[in-house]
Each structure stands twice: as C-alpha cells, then as structure tokens.
Amino acid sequence: MSVPAYNTVAWFQIGSDEPDRVKTFYRDLFGWTFTPDPAGEGKYDLVGYPGAEIPQGGIAHTPDASGNHAIFYVVVEDVTATLAAVEQHGGKVSQPPVTGSDGLVFAEVQDTSGNRFGVFTPAPK
C-alpha cells in the first residue's frame, strides 16, 4: 500500500444527518462500499471503491442537516507549514490542526473565494 503523492487530493468526506440514506445513494450510484471506522465511535464510515486497496473517503454522521457537507482533503508533508502558506497566499484557517489518536494531523482552510477544504498528514508508520 503506497501513500499518495504530497499536495494531491487523497481523501474526501461527506457529512450527513441521514447516513444510511446517503450510503444507499452512493452504493447504488457508484457501487461504493462502507465499513464502520474502528476509531469513529459509530459516527463515521469508511468508503471503499470497487477494485481499490484502501478506503478513499468517509461518511461522517452529523447530528442535523446544518452539519451536512462535502469536502476534499489534500495530503501534505507538514500541516502547520501548509496553514502558514494558506494565510500567506490570502486564504484562511477555518479549523486549527487536530491530531487523531493514531497520529494523523488534519486542519480545514478556506481558499481566496471562501471554498473550504482540508489538509492532512498521515499517521506515522
């Protein structure tokens, strides 16, 4: 299993207050499969594609429709340095870095048009 190239879109997340319904939609439309994320405490499912070795996205269970979203994540070498560069280039940090229990670090930012996306550094091996 290889790590995606830095500075490429390597993950996506769809948030839904109706996760079973949205999973049915994507399963029927694209053939995606879903497995509970062991670290998700029943509130996150991993998305798999036919023929893919590893999950490429997730379904976040949101408490209500105000939290529904779709977002992509770019894998970077250094989240902190990337956040500084985002601000240097006129973007904004929307969510400061968070470190998961496995060591994965992620944050969310906005580009100069206000579009939200995320950046992450994979957990150390």
BELBEL-V153137 format. One record per residue. RES is the residue in one small letter. SS is DSSP state (H for helix, E for strand, - for the rest). PHI is phi as a letter, one per 30 degrees, with the letter a starting at -180 (NA if undefined). Layout:
RES SS PHI
RES SS PHI
This chain:
m - NA
s - c
v - d
p - d
a - d
y - e
n - i
t E b
v E d
a E b
w E a
f E b
q E b
i E c
g E c
s E b
d - d
e - b
p H e
d H d
r H d
v H d
k H d
t H d
f H e
y H d
r H d
d H d
l H d
f H c
g - i
w - d
t E c
f E b
t E b
p E d
d - d
p - e
a - c
g - d
e - h
g - i
k - c
y E a
d E b
l E d
v E c
g E c
y - c
p - e
g - i
a - d
e - d
i - b
p - d
q - b
g E a
g E b
i E c
a E c
h E d
t - c
p - d
d - a
a H d
s H d
g H c
n - d
h E a
a E b
i E b
f E c
y E b
v E c
v E d
v - b
e - d
d - b
v H d
t H d
a H d
t H d
l H d
a H d
a H d
v H e
e H d
q H d
h - c
g - j
g - d
k E b
v E d
s E c
q E b
p E d
p E e
v E b
t E c
g - d
s - d
d - c
g - j
l - d
v E c
f E b
a E a
e E b
v E b
q E b
d - d
t - d
s - c
g - i
n - d
r E c
f E a
g E c
v E b
f E a
t E c
p - d
a - d
p - d
k - c
